[in-house]
């Protein structure tokens, strides 16, 4: 009997390769986070949280939004402190990661 090689269905997207839309449990303003550039992911996540906020809450919000591993690593590298507003986070991110990472 000849073995058949079956491929698992492509769950990353539909037949056209486009990722399916996020479900209704996504955080407001973060539905497309996984498919965005890192700069847009940062902007969406930082605007989805309510300030003041601590680092752990920022990381958790990003994780719930389905952020990339790259973004999760960047946010997890933030100092353990409370952040008063979006600008306090973005200033620190841009000083640590330089040009090419802005909000």
Buried (B, 14 or more C-beta within 10 A) or exposed (E): EEEEEEEEEEEEEEEEEEEEEBEEEBBEEBBBBBBBEBBEBBBBBBEBBEBEBBBEBBBBBBBBBBBBEEBBEBBEEBEEEEBEEBEBBBEBBBEEBEEEBEB
